[in-house]
Amino acid sequence: MNVARIRADFPALAAPASGPAPVYLDSACMSLVPTPVLRAMEAYYREYPGCAGRSLHRFAAQVGARYEGARERFARFLGRRDPRSIVFVRNATEAINLVGQGLPWKRGDRVVISDREHNSNLVVWQRLAAERGIRIEVVRLPDDRPWDDEALEAPLARGVRLVSLFHTSNLDGSTLPVRAITERAHDRGAKVLFDGCQAAPHRRVDLDGTGIDFYAVSAHKMLGPTGIGVLAADPRALAELRPLTLGGETVERTTLDGHVLRPPPHRFEAGLQNYAGVIGAGAALDYLDSVGLDAIESQQRSVNARVSRALAAYPRVGRLGPPDPADRPSIFAFTLDGIDPNDAALFLDEGHGVMVRSGLHCVHSYYAARGLSGNVRASFYLYNDRDDADALVRGIEELLDRVPGRRATGTSGAKAGSSTRPGPARRRGAGSRGAASRSAPPRRRGGRGRAAYGGGSG
């Protein structure tokens, strides 16, 4: 895989007039967008800015064909034979809400989640528990492996309506065995929903082959634009859902006395759609296929292994997730003993041009249950290479050299290179409350990160 050639397709990675090119290691939050996707979106507004399915002129015909072409593209990419199983929504959060609010719940129905779910796969069930009386069963995942094959048995034995889990964790990059989970759930009469935001951009997904009922993705994590997501559902499961919103495009006909809904997926796509976004998302899938998901995952594994090996020698670096980077290829989540994670992120950006994410990563419940204030997360994608890995390592090495650890020995007590839970931050503040607790940047104290640590090397 020619990473240098790939990087040239991403305008955001171009070097400024003075200084080095940015090192972007935050793709788990939002991936960058390549030029072919930008061109596809611009073409809609420049060449055929019409409304699909309404007018009969050429612009409308062109946008309609491309819109439905993107639906077919997503179906192929996610392993759905029937394009009618693809519903366009704003993001994976809306896709999960469509399932949560759309299923015909009865009081006492149970939904199973894990203790490491993104907020989007937690709060919707909490609201349904408060308003409609469903019951939430929480499966606690072990720290030394991503899944216990028997973890579902107890809740399934009590009767479950839906199992709703991440496919790959945005917390530590670990991946669940979705086929085995789906089979166990179906054997007990439960449906399954997987949050695929951290999986589908990186590895091949075969939804029909695994029997998954509902699968949610966001285009902004797979080289596409913001504001576009997909619910990929088994057509039979999709037919059971009640639409979140109604209006234009959702109905076959109306009278003053009633209406008849269109069949799925159109009954779920109310109003004028983000045509440019959908078309851009389809172009993003074309780009990913042109590179190849196997090659992308291999590249990520190589970059992650380089970082993991280099930092294994530092006892003050604690790591979340599986010990083998092959089991978490897209994410390296870590703590630095004695250093607030948000301060670390600012230092890496200002001192070394390395952009990572810090804080609670929208998994607040995980940290709250453990009394922790967050960690740092570097996430990798197809445009990252060994130079990016080395820049991250250099920045961490300098930061560890400048800031002493909590203990006289300079260690955190965590075994180097081991899989650990994050240790508490050195200071409570930016890493535990306020903006950071909402996954926003901390307030800068005494200037930006470089000033806080007396300057940076890069």
C-alpha positions as a Markdown table, in Angstrom:
| # | Residue | x | y | z |
|---|---|---|---|---|
| 1 | Met | 0.0 | 0.0 | 0.0 |
| 2 | Asn | 1.5 | 3.3 | -1.1 |
| 3 | Val | 0.7 | 5.6 | 1.9 |
| 4 | Ala | 2.5 | 8.6 | 0.4 |
| 5 | Arg | 0.3 | 8.4 | -2.7 |
| 6 | Ile | -2.8 | 8.1 | -0.5 |
| 7 | Arg | -1.8 | 11.0 | 1.7 |
| 8 | Ala | -1.6 | 13.2 | -1.4 |
| 9 | Asp | -5.4 | 12.7 | -1.8 |
| 10 | Phe | -6.2 | 14.3 | 1.5 |
| 11 | Pro | -5.9 | 18.1 | 1.4 |
| 12 | Ala | -5.9 | 18.4 | 5.2 |
| 13 | Leu | -2.6 | 16.5 | 5.3 |
| 14 | Ala | -0.8 | 18.9 | 3.1 |
| 15 | Ala | 2.2 | 20.6 | 4.7 |
| 16 | Pro | 1.7 | 24.3 | 5.4 |
| 17 | Ala | 3.9 | 27.0 | 3.8 |
| 18 | Ser | 6.3 | 26.7 | 6.8 |
| 19 | Gly | 6.6 | 23.7 | 9.0 |
| 20 | Pro | 5.8 | 20.0 | 8.7 |
| 21 | Ala | 2.6 | 18.3 | 7.6 |
| 22 | Pro | 0.1 | 17.6 | 10.4 |
| 23 | Val | 0.1 | 14.2 | 12.1 |
| 24 | Tyr | -3.6 | 13.3 | 12.4 |
| 25 | Leu | -4.3 | 10.4 | 14.8 |
| 26 | Asp | -7.9 | 11.0 | 15.6 |
| 27 | Ser | -9.7 | 9.1 | 12.9 |
| 28 | Ala | -11.8 | 7.1 | 15.4 |
| 29 | Cys | -13.5 | 10.5 | 16.1 |
| 30 | Met | -13.6 | 11.7 | 12.5 |
| 31 | Ser | -11.7 | 10.5 | 9.5 |
| 32 | Leu | -10.3 | 12.9 | 6.9 |
| 33 | Val | -12.0 | 13.4 | 3.5 |
| 34 | Pro | -10.1 | 12.6 | 0.2 |
| 35 | Thr | -10.3 | 14.8 | -2.9 |
| 36 | Pro | -12.5 | 12.4 | -4.9 |
| 37 | Val | -15.2 | 12.6 | -2.2 |
| 38 | Leu | -15.0 | 16.4 | -2.1 |
| 39 | Arg | -15.3 | 16.5 | -5.9 |
| 40 | Ala | -18.3 | 14.2 | -5.9 |
| 41 | Met | -20.1 | 16.4 | -3.4 |
| 42 | Glu | -19.2 | 19.6 | -5.3 |
| 43 | Ala | -20.5 | 18.0 | -8.5 |
| 44 | Tyr | -24.0 | 17.8 | -7.1 |
| 45 | Tyr | -24.2 | 21.5 | -6.4 |
| 46 | Arg | -22.4 | 22.5 | -9.7 |
| 47 | Glu | -23.9 | 20.0 | -12.2 |
| 48 | Tyr | -27.2 | 18.6 | -11.1 |
| 49 | Pro | -28.6 | 20.4 | -8.0 |
| 50 | Gly | -32.1 | 18.9 | -8.1 |
| 51 | Cys | -34.5 | 17.1 | -5.8 |
| 52 | Ala | -34.7 | 13.3 | -6.1 |
| 53 | Gly | -38.1 | 11.7 | -6.6 |
| 54 | Arg | -40.0 | 15.0 | -7.1 |
| 55 | Ser | -39.4 | 16.8 | -10.3 |
| 56 | Leu | -39.2 | 15.2 | -13.7 |
| 57 | His | -36.3 | 17.3 | -15.2 |
| 58 | Arg | -32.8 | 16.1 | -15.9 |
| 59 | Phe | -31.3 | 17.4 | -12.6 |
| 60 | Ala | -33.8 | 15.5 | -10.6 |
| 61 | Ala | -33.2 | 12.3 | -12.6 |
| 62 | Gln | -29.5 | 12.6 | -12.2 |
| 63 | Val | -29.5 | 13.1 | -8.4 |
| 64 | Gly | -32.1 | 10.4 | -8.0 |
| 65 | Ala | -30.0 | 7.9 | -9.8 |
| 66 | Arg | -26.9 | 8.8 | -7.8 |
| 67 | Tyr | -28.8 | 8.8 | -4.5 |
| 68 | Glu | -30.2 | 5.3 | -5.1 |
| 69 | Gly | -26.8 | 4.3 | -6.5 |
| 70 | Ala | -25.2 | 5.2 | -3.2 |
| 71 | Arg | -27.9 | 3.0 | -1.4 |
| 72 | Glu | -26.8 | 0.1 | -3.6 |
| 73 | Arg | -23.2 | 0.9 | -2.9 |
| 74 | Phe | -23.7 | 0.8 | 0.9 |
| 75 | Ala | -25.6 | -2.5 | 0.5 |
| 76 | Arg | -22.7 | -4.1 | -1.3 |
| 77 | Phe | -20.1 | -2.7 | 1.1 |
| 78 | Leu | -21.9 | -3.9 | 4.2 |
| 79 | Gly | -22.9 | -7.3 | 2.8 |
| 80 | Arg | -26.7 | -6.7 | 2.3 |
| 81 | Arg | -28.1 | -8.3 | -0.9 |
| 82 | Asp | -31.2 | -6.1 | -0.9 |
| 83 | Pro | -30.5 | -2.3 | -1.3 |
| 84 | Arg | -33.9 | -1.7 | 0.3 |
| 85 | Ser | -32.3 | -2.7 | 3.6 |
| 86 | Ile | -30.3 | 0.6 | 3.6 |
| 87 | Val | -31.8 | 3.6 | 5.4 |
| 88 | Phe | -30.0 | 7.0 | 5.1 |
| 89 | Val | -30.0 | 8.9 | 8.4 |
| 90 | Arg | -27.9 | 11.7 | 9.9 |
| 91 | Asn | -25.4 | 9.4 | 11.7 |
| 92 | Ala | -25.2 | 6.2 | 13.7 |
| 93 | Thr | -26.7 | 7.9 | 16.7 |
| 94 | Glu | -29.9 | 8.5 | 14.7 |
| 95 | Ala | -29.8 | 4.9 | 13.4 |
| 96 | Ile | -29.7 | 3.5 | 17.0 |
| 97 | Asn | -32.5 | 5.9 | 18.0 |
| 98 | Leu | -34.6 | 4.7 | 15.0 |
| 99 | Val | -34.4 | 1.1 | 16.3 |
| 100 | Gly | -34.9 | 2.1 | 19.9 |
| 101 | Gln | -37.9 | 4.3 | 19.3 |
| 102 | Gly | -39.2 | 2.3 | 16.4 |
| 103 | Leu | -39.5 | -1.2 | 18.0 |
| 104 | Pro | -42.9 | -2.0 | 19.6 |
| 105 | Trp | -41.7 | -2.3 | 23.2 |
| 106 | Lys | -43.8 | -3.6 | 26.0 |
| 107 | Arg | -43.2 | -2.9 | 29.7 |
| 108 | Gly | -40.7 | -5.3 | 31.0 |
| 109 | Asp | -39.0 | -6.1 | 27.7 |
| 110 | Arg | -35.2 | -6.4 | 28.1 |
| 111 | Val | -32.3 | -5.0 | 26.2 |
| 112 | Val | -28.7 | -6.1 | 26.7 |
| 113 | Ile | -25.8 | -3.8 | 26.5 |
| 114 | Ser | -22.2 | -3.9 | 27.6 |
| 115 | Asp | -20.5 | -1.7 | 30.2 |
| 116 | Arg | -18.4 | -0.1 | 27.5 |
| 117 | Glu | -21.0 | 1.3 | 25.1 |
| 118 | His | -20.7 | 4.7 | 23.5 |
| 119 | Asn | -23.3 | 7.2 | 25.0 |
| 120 | Ser | -25.3 | 6.8 | 21.8 |
| 121 | Asn | -25.9 | 3.1 | 22.7 |
| 122 | Leu | -26.7 | 3.8 | 26.3 |
| 123 | Val | -28.9 | 6.9 | 26.8 |
| 124 | Val | -31.6 | 5.8 | 24.3 |
| 125 | Trp | -32.2 | 2.7 | 26.4 |
| 126 | Gln | -32.1 | 4.7 | 29.6 |
| 127 | Arg | -34.8 | 7.0 | 28.3 |
| 128 | Leu | -36.9 | 4.0 | 27.2 |
| 129 | Ala | -36.5 | 2.5 | 30.6 |
| 130 | Ala | -37.8 | 5.7 | 32.3 |
| 131 | Glu | -40.6 | 6.3 | 29.8 |
| 132 | Arg | -41.8 | 2.9 | 28.6 |
| 133 | Gly | -40.6 | 0.6 | 31.4 |
| 134 | Ile | -38.1 | -1.6 | 29.5 |
| 135 | Arg | -35.3 | -3.2 | 31.5 |
| 136 | Ile | -31.6 | -2.8 | 30.8 |
| 137 | Glu | -29.3 | -5.8 | 31.4 |
| 138 | Val | -25.6 | -4.8 | 31.5 |
| 139 | Val | -22.9 | -7.3 | 30.5 |
| 140 | Arg | -19.6 | -6.4 | 32.2 |
| 141 | Leu | -16.7 | -7.1 | 29.9 |
| 142 | Pro | -13.4 | -8.5 | 31.3 |
| 143 | Asp | -10.3 | -6.3 | 31.1 |
| 144 | Asp | -8.0 | -9.0 | 29.7 |
| 145 | Arg | -10.1 | -10.1 | 26.8 |
| 146 | Pro | -13.0 | -8.5 | 24.8 |
| 147 | Trp | -15.7 | -11.1 | 25.3 |
| 148 | Asp | -16.7 | -14.0 | 27.5 |
| 149 | Asp | -18.7 | -16.5 | 25.4 |
| 150 | Glu | -20.9 | -17.3 | 28.3 |
| 151 | Ala | -21.6 | -13.6 | 29.2 |
| 152 | Leu | -25.0 | -13.6 | 27.4 |
| 153 | Glu | -26.3 | -16.8 | 28.8 |
| 154 | Ala | -27.8 | -15.4 | 32.1 |
| 155 | Pro | -29.6 | -12.4 | 30.6 |
| 156 | Leu | -30.8 | -14.4 | 27.5 |
| 157 | Ala | -32.2 | -17.1 | 29.9 |
| 158 | Arg | -34.4 | -14.4 | 31.4 |
| 159 | Gly | -35.8 | -13.4 | 28.1 |
| 160 | Val | -34.4 | -10.5 | 26.0 |
| 161 | Arg | -36.0 | -8.5 | 23.2 |
| 162 | Leu | -32.7 | -6.9 | 21.8 |
| 163 | Val | -29.0 | -7.3 | 22.2 |
| 164 | Ser | -27.3 | -3.9 | 21.4 |
| 165 | Leu | -23.5 | -3.8 | 21.5 |
| 166 | Phe | -20.5 | -2.2 | 19.8 |
| 167 | His | -18.8 | -4.2 | 17.0 |
| 168 | Thr | -15.4 | -2.6 | 17.6 |
| 169 | Ser | -14.9 | -0.5 | 20.7 |
| 170 | Asn | -14.0 | 3.2 | 20.3 |
| 171 | Leu | -12.6 | 3.0 | 23.9 |
| 172 | Asp | -9.8 | 0.5 | 23.2 |
| 173 | Gly | -10.2 | -0.9 | 19.7 |
| 174 | Ser | -11.2 | -4.4 | 20.8 |
| 175 | Thr | -13.7 | -6.3 | 18.6 |
| 176 | Leu | -16.6 | -8.5 | 19.6 |
| 177 | Pro | -17.4 | -11.9 | 17.8 |
| 178 | Val | -20.5 | -10.6 | 16.2 |
| 179 | Arg | -21.4 | -13.9 | 14.5 |
| 180 | Ala | -21.3 | -15.9 | 17.7 |
| 181 | Ile | -23.2 | -13.3 | 19.6 |
| 182 | Thr | -25.9 | -13.1 | 16.9 |
| 183 | Glu | -26.3 | -16.8 | 16.8 |
| 184 | Arg | -26.7 | -17.0 | 20.6 |
| 185 | Ala | -29.2 | -14.2 | 20.6 |
| 186 | His | -31.3 | -15.6 | 17.8 |
| 187 | Asp | -31.4 | -19.0 | 19.4 |
| 188 | Arg | -33.2 | -17.3 | 22.3 |
| 189 | Gly | -35.5 | -15.2 | 20.2 |
| 190 | Ala | -33.7 | -11.9 | 20.6 |
| 191 | Lys | -32.7 | -9.5 | 17.8 |
| 192 | Val | -29.3 | -7.9 | 17.6 |
| 193 | Leu | -28.1 | -4.3 | 16.9 |
| 194 | Phe | -24.4 | -3.5 | 16.4 |
| 195 | Asp | -22.8 | -0.1 | 16.5 |
| 196 | Gly | -20.4 | -0.6 | 13.5 |
| 197 | Cys | -18.8 | 2.9 | 13.5 |
| 198 | Gln | -15.3 | 1.6 | 14.4 |
| 199 | Ala | -15.5 | -1.6 | 12.5 |
| 200 | Ala | -17.0 | -1.0 | 9.0 |
| 201 | Pro | -14.4 | 1.6 | 8.0 |
| 202 | His | -11.6 | -0.9 | 8.7 |
| 203 | Arg | -12.7 | -4.5 | 8.0 |
| 204 | Arg | -15.0 | -6.3 | 5.7 |
| 205 | Val | -18.6 | -6.7 | 7.1 |
| 206 | Asp | -21.0 | -9.4 | 5.9 |
| 207 | Leu | -24.3 | -8.6 | 7.5 |
| 208 | Asp | -26.4 | -11.1 | 5.6 |
| 209 | Gly | -23.8 | -13.8 | 6.2 |
| 210 | Thr | -23.7 | -13.2 | 10.0 |
| 211 | Gly | -27.5 | -12.7 | 10.3 |
| 212 | Ile | -27.3 | -9.3 | 12.0 |
| 213 | Asp | -30.6 | -7.6 | 12.3 |
| 214 | Phe | -29.6 | -4.0 | 12.6 |
| 215 | Tyr | -26.2 | -2.3 | 11.9 |
| 216 | Ala | -25.4 | 1.4 | 12.4 |
| 217 | Val | -22.6 | 3.4 | 10.8 |
| 218 | Ser | -21.5 | 7.0 | 10.3 |
| 219 | Ala | -20.0 | 8.2 | 7.1 |
| 220 | His | -17.7 | 10.7 | 8.9 |
| 221 | Lys | -15.7 | 7.8 | 10.2 |
| 222 | Met | -15.1 | 6.2 | 6.8 |
| 223 | Leu | -13.8 | 9.1 | 4.6 |
| 224 | Gly | -17.2 | 10.6 | 4.1 |
| 225 | Pro | -18.9 | 13.8 | 5.1 |
| 226 | Thr | -20.5 | 14.7 | 8.4 |
| 227 | Gly | -24.3 | 14.4 | 8.7 |
| 228 | Ile | -24.7 | 11.1 | 6.9 |
| 229 | Gly | -25.2 | 7.7 | 8.5 |
| 230 | Val | -26.8 | 4.4 | 7.6 |
| 231 | Leu | -29.0 | 1.9 | 9.4 |
| 232 | Ala | -28.5 | -1.4 | 7.5 |
| 233 | Ala | -31.3 | -3.7 | 8.6 |
| 234 | Asp | -32.7 | -7.1 | 7.7 |
| 235 | Pro | -35.7 | -6.2 | 5.6 |
| 236 | Arg | -38.0 | -8.2 | 7.9 |
| 237 | Ala | -36.7 | -6.4 | 11.0 |
| 238 | Leu | -36.9 | -3.1 | 9.2 |
| 239 | Ala | -40.6 | -3.6 | 8.5 |
| 240 | Glu | -41.3 | -3.8 | 12.2 |
| 241 | Leu | -40.0 | -0.4 | 13.0 |
| 242 | Arg | -42.2 | 2.7 | 13.4 |
| 243 | Pro | -40.7 | 5.8 | 11.7 |
| 244 | Leu | -39.2 | 8.5 | 13.9 |
| 245 | Thr | -40.5 | 11.3 | 11.7 |
| 246 | Leu | -43.1 | 11.6 | 8.9 |
| 247 | Gly | -43.7 | 14.0 | 6.1 |
| 248 | Gly | -42.6 | 14.4 | 2.5 |
| 249 | Glu | -41.2 | 11.3 | 0.8 |
| 250 | Thr | -42.5 | 9.0 | 3.5 |
| 251 | Val | -46.0 | 8.5 | 2.1 |
| 252 | Glu | -47.6 | 7.0 | -0.9 |
| 253 | Arg | -50.7 | 9.2 | -0.6 |
| 254 | Thr | -52.6 | 11.4 | 1.8 |
| 255 | Thr | -56.1 | 12.7 | 2.4 |
| 256 | Leu | -57.4 | 15.0 | 5.0 |
| 257 | Asp | -58.4 | 11.9 | 6.9 |
| 258 | Gly | -55.3 | 9.8 | 6.7 |
| 259 | His | -52.2 | 8.6 | 4.9 |
| 260 | Val | -50.5 | 5.4 | 3.5 |
| 261 | Leu | -46.8 | 5.0 | 4.2 |
| 262 | Arg | -44.3 | 4.0 | 1.6 |
| 263 | Pro | -42.5 | 0.7 | 2.1 |
| 264 | Pro | -39.1 | 0.7 | 3.7 |
| 265 | Pro | -36.6 | 2.3 | 3.3 |
| 266 | His | -38.3 | 5.4 | 2.1 |
| 267 | Arg | -40.8 | 5.6 | 4.9 |
| 268 | Phe | -37.8 | 6.4 | 7.2 |
| 269 | Glu | -36.3 | 9.1 | 5.1 |
| 270 | Ala | -38.6 | 12.1 | 5.7 |
| 271 | Gly | -38.1 | 15.4 | 3.9 |
| 272 | Leu | -35.5 | 16.7 | 1.5 |
| 273 | Gln | -32.3 | 14.6 | 1.9 |
| 274 | Asn | -28.6 | 15.6 | 2.1 |
| 275 | Tyr | -28.0 | 14.5 | -1.5 |
| 276 | Ala | -24.5 | 15.8 | -1.7 |
| 277 | Gly | -23.6 | 14.0 | 1.6 |
| 278 | Val | -25.1 | 10.7 | 0.4 |
| 279 | Ile | -23.3 | 11.0 | -2.9 |
| 280 | Gly | -20.1 | 11.8 | -1.2 |
| 281 | Ala | -20.5 | 8.9 | 1.2 |
| 282 | Gly | -20.9 | 6.6 | -1.8 |
| 283 | Ala | -17.7 | 8.0 | -3.3 |
| 284 | Ala | -15.9 | 7.3 | 0.0 |
| 285 | Leu | -16.8 | 3.6 | -0.3 |
| 286 | Asp | -15.4 | 3.6 | -3.8 |
| 287 | Tyr | -12.2 | 5.0 | -2.4 |
| 288 | Leu | -12.0 | 2.5 | 0.4 |
| 289 | Asp | -12.5 | -0.3 | -2.0 |
| 290 | Ser | -9.9 | 1.0 | -4.4 |
| 291 | Val | -7.3 | 0.8 | -1.6 |
| 292 | Gly | -8.7 | -2.5 | -0.1 |
| 293 | Leu | -9.9 | -3.0 | 3.5 |
| 294 | Asp | -7.4 | -5.8 | 4.0 |
| 295 | Ala | -4.5 | -3.5 | 3.1 |
| 296 | Ile | -5.9 | -0.8 | 5.3 |
| 297 | Glu | -6.1 | -3.1 | 8.3 |
| 298 | Ser | -2.6 | -4.4 | 7.7 |
| 299 | Gln | -1.2 | -0.9 | 7.6 |
| 300 | Gln | -3.0 | 0.1 | 10.8 |
| 301 | Arg | -1.7 | -3.0 | 12.5 |
| 302 | Ser | 1.9 | -2.1 | 11.4 |
| 303 | Val | 1.6 | 1.4 | 12.7 |
| 304 | Asn | 0.0 | 0.4 | 16.0 |
| 305 | Ala | 2.7 | -2.3 | 16.5 |
| 306 | Arg | 5.4 | 0.2 | 16.0 |
| 307 | Val | 3.9 | 2.5 | 18.6 |
| 308 | Ser | 3.2 | -0.3 | 21.0 |
| 309 | Arg | 6.8 | -1.7 | 20.8 |
| 310 | Ala | 8.4 | 1.7 | 21.3 |
| 311 | Leu | 6.3 | 2.6 | 24.3 |
| 312 | Ala | 6.5 | -0.8 | 26.0 |
| 313 | Ala | 9.8 | 0.3 | 27.6 |
| 314 | Tyr | 8.2 | 3.1 | 29.6 |
| 315 | Pro | 6.6 | 1.9 | 32.8 |
| 316 | Arg | 4.7 | 5.2 | 33.1 |
| 317 | Val | 2.7 | 4.4 | 29.9 |
| 318 | Gly | -0.4 | 2.5 | 30.8 |
| 319 | Arg | -2.4 | 0.9 | 27.9 |
| 320 | Leu | -6.1 | 0.0 | 27.6 |
| 321 | Gly | -7.3 | -2.9 | 25.6 |
| 322 | Pro | -5.8 | -6.2 | 24.4 |
| 323 | Pro | -2.0 | -6.5 | 24.7 |
| 324 | Asp | -1.5 | -7.5 | 21.1 |
| 325 | Pro | -1.9 | -4.6 | 18.7 |
| 326 | Ala | -3.3 | -7.0 | 16.1 |
| 327 | Asp | -6.4 | -7.2 | 18.3 |
| 328 | Arg | -6.8 | -3.4 | 18.4 |
| 329 | Pro | -5.2 | -2.3 | 15.1 |
| 330 | Ser | -7.0 | 1.0 | 14.7 |
| 331 | Ile | -6.6 | 2.3 | 18.3 |
| 332 | Phe | -3.8 | 2.8 | 20.8 |
| 333 | Ala | -5.4 | 4.1 | 24.1 |
| 334 | Phe | -3.1 | 5.0 | 26.9 |
| 335 | Thr | -2.4 | 6.9 | 30.1 |
| 336 | Leu | 0.7 | 8.7 | 31.2 |
| 337 | Asp | 1.5 | 8.5 | 34.9 |
| 338 | Gly | 1.3 | 11.9 | 36.6 |
| 339 | Ile | 0.0 | 13.7 | 33.5 |
| 340 | Asp | -3.5 | 14.9 | 32.9 |
| 341 | Pro | -4.7 | 13.4 | 29.6 |
| 342 | Asn | -5.9 | 16.7 | 28.2 |
| 343 | Asp | -2.6 | 18.4 | 29.0 |
| 344 | Ala | -0.9 | 15.5 | 27.2 |
| 345 | Ala | -3.1 | 16.0 | 24.1 |
| 346 | Leu | -2.4 | 19.8 | 24.0 |
| 347 | Phe | 1.4 | 19.2 | 24.4 |
| 348 | Leu | 1.4 | 16.6 | 21.5 |
| 349 | Asp | -0.5 | 19.0 | 19.3 |
| 350 | Glu | 1.4 | 22.2 | 20.1 |
| 351 | Gly | 4.8 | 20.7 | 20.6 |
| 352 | His | 4.9 | 18.0 | 17.9 |
| 353 | Gly | 2.0 | 18.6 | 15.6 |
| 354 | Val | 0.4 | 15.3 | 16.6 |
| 355 | Met | -3.4 | 15.4 | 16.9 |
| 356 | Val | -4.9 | 12.8 | 19.3 |
| 357 | Arg | -8.1 | 12.7 | 21.4 |
| 358 | Ser | -8.3 | 13.0 | 25.2 |
| 359 | Gly | -11.0 | 12.8 | 27.8 |
| 360 | Leu | -13.9 | 10.3 | 28.2 |
| 361 | His | -14.4 | 9.4 | 24.6 |
| 362 | Cys | -18.2 | 9.4 | 24.9 |
| 363 | Val | -18.1 | 6.4 | 27.1 |
| 364 | His | -18.7 | 8.3 | 30.3 |
| 365 | Ser | -20.2 | 5.3 | 32.1 |
| 366 | Tyr | -17.0 | 3.3 | 31.9 |
| 367 | Tyr | -14.9 | 6.0 | 33.6 |
| 368 | Ala | -17.6 | 6.9 | 36.1 |
| 369 | Ala | -17.9 | 3.3 | 37.3 |
| 370 | Arg | -14.1 | 3.2 | 37.9 |
| 371 | Gly | -13.7 | 6.7 | 39.3 |
| 372 | Leu | -11.4 | 7.7 | 36.5 |
| 373 | Ser | -10.9 | 11.0 | 34.7 |
| 374 | Gly | -10.0 | 9.9 | 31.2 |
| 375 | Asn | -7.1 | 8.9 | 29.0 |
| 376 | Val | -5.5 | 9.7 | 25.6 |
| 377 | Arg | -6.4 | 7.9 | 22.4 |
| 378 | Ala | -4.4 | 7.7 | 19.2 |
| 379 | Ser | -6.3 | 6.2 | 16.3 |
| 380 | Phe | -4.9 | 5.2 | 13.0 |
| 381 | Tyr | -6.2 | 4.9 | 9.4 |
| 382 | Leu | -5.1 | 4.3 | 5.9 |
| 383 | Tyr | -3.1 | 7.6 | 5.6 |
| 384 | Asn | -1.0 | 7.0 | 8.7 |
| 385 | Asp | 2.6 | 5.6 | 8.4 |
| 386 | Arg | 5.7 | 4.9 | 10.4 |
| 387 | Asp | 6.6 | 8.6 | 10.4 |
| 388 | Asp | 3.3 | 9.4 | 12.2 |
| 389 | Ala | 4.0 | 6.6 | 14.7 |
| 390 | Asp | 7.5 | 7.9 | 15.4 |
| 391 | Ala | 6.2 | 11.5 | 15.8 |
| 392 | Leu | 3.7 | 10.3 | 18.5 |
| 393 | Val | 6.4 | 8.3 | 20.3 |
| 394 | Arg | 8.8 | 11.3 | 20.3 |
| 395 | Gly | 6.2 | 13.6 | 21.7 |
| 396 | Ile | 5.3 | 11.1 | 24.5 |
| 397 | Glu | 9.0 | 10.6 | 25.3 |
| 398 | Glu | 9.6 | 14.3 | 25.6 |
| 399 | Leu | 6.6 | 14.8 | 27.8 |
| 400 | Leu | 7.6 | 12.0 | 30.1 |
| 401 | Asp | 11.1 | 13.5 | 30.4 |
| 402 | Arg | 9.7 | 17.0 | 31.2 |
| 403 | Val | 7.0 | 15.9 | 33.8 |
| 404 | Pro | 7.8 | 13.7 | 36.7 |
| 405 | Gly | 5.5 | 10.8 | 37.6 |
| 406 | Arg | 3.4 | 10.6 | 40.8 |
| 407 | Arg | 5.8 | 8.2 | 42.5 |
| 408 | Ala | 9.5 | 8.7 | 43.4 |
| 409 | Thr | 10.4 | 5.9 | 41.2 |
| 410 | Gly | 8.7 | 7.5 | 38.2 |
| 411 | Thr | 6.4 | 4.5 | 37.6 |
| 412 | Ser | 2.7 | 4.2 | 37.8 |
| 413 | Gly | 2.7 | 0.7 | 39.2 |
| 414 | Ala | 1.5 | -0.7 | 35.9 |
| 415 | Lys | 3.5 | -3.3 | 34.2 |
| 416 | Ala | 5.1 | -2.0 | 31.1 |
| 417 | Gly | 3.3 | -3.2 | 28.0 |
| 418 | Ser | 0.5 | -4.7 | 30.0 |
| 419 | Ser | -3.2 | -4.2 | 29.4 |
| 420 | Thr | -4.3 | -1.8 | 32.1 |
| 421 | Arg | -7.1 | 0.3 | 33.2 |
| 422 | Pro | -6.3 | 4.0 | 33.1 |
| 423 | Gly | -4.9 | 5.5 | 36.3 |
| 424 | Pro | -6.4 | 8.6 | 37.8 |
| 425 | Ala | -5.1 | 11.8 | 36.3 |
| 426 | Arg | -2.5 | 13.8 | 38.2 |
| 427 | Arg | -4.8 | 16.8 | 38.6 |
| 428 | Arg | -8.6 | 16.9 | 38.6 |
| 429 | Gly | -9.9 | 19.6 | 36.4 |
| 430 | Ala | -9.6 | 19.6 | 32.7 |
| 431 | Gly | -9.5 | 15.8 | 32.6 |
| 432 | Ser | -12.5 | 15.2 | 34.8 |
| 433 | Arg | -15.1 | 18.0 | 34.7 |
| 434 | Gly | -16.6 | 20.7 | 32.5 |
| 435 | Ala | -15.6 | 20.8 | 28.9 |
| 436 | Ala | -13.6 | 17.6 | 29.0 |
| 437 | Ser | -16.4 | 15.7 | 30.6 |
| 438 | Arg | -18.5 | 16.7 | 27.5 |
| 439 | Ser | -15.6 | 15.5 | 25.2 |
| 440 | Ala | -14.6 | 19.1 | 24.4 |
| 441 | Pro | -11.2 | 20.6 | 24.6 |
| 442 | Pro | -10.1 | 21.8 | 28.1 |
| 443 | Arg | -9.6 | 25.4 | 29.0 |
| 444 | Arg | -6.0 | 26.4 | 28.3 |
| 445 | Arg | -4.2 | 27.3 | 31.5 |
| 446 | Gly | -1.3 | 29.8 | 31.2 |
| 447 | Gly | -1.3 | 29.5 | 27.4 |
| 448 | Arg | -1.5 | 26.5 | 25.2 |
| 449 | Gly | 0.2 | 23.2 | 25.7 |
| 450 | Arg | 3.6 | 24.3 | 24.6 |
| 451 | Ala | 3.8 | 27.1 | 27.2 |
| 452 | Ala | 2.5 | 24.9 | 30.0 |
| 453 | Tyr | 5.5 | 22.6 | 29.6 |
| 454 | Gly | 8.1 | 25.2 | 28.7 |
| 455 | Gly | 8.0 | 24.7 | 25.0 |
| 456 | Gly | 8.1 | 21.8 | 22.6 |
| 457 | Ser | 10.7 | 20.3 | 20.4 |
| 458 | Gly | 8.9 | 20.3 | 17.1 |
